[in-house]
Amino acid sequence: MTAVTSDTAPAPAAVPTTAGPFAAARDRLERLLAERHAREGRPPLLGA
């Protein structure tokens, strides 16, 4: 059995690799839209 070193250990994924540079902004906008729709009694826009 081999020891796991920092060279072979998978890096922890802080952000999903498919997120892209605008993921945080998109997530924030989706959350704000969901909150607004809930406040106004509208159905969810993005099927959440």
Secondary structure, DSSP 4 states (H G I P E B T S, - for coil): -PPP-TTTSPPP-SS-TT--TTHHHHHHHHHHHHHHHHHHTPPPSS--
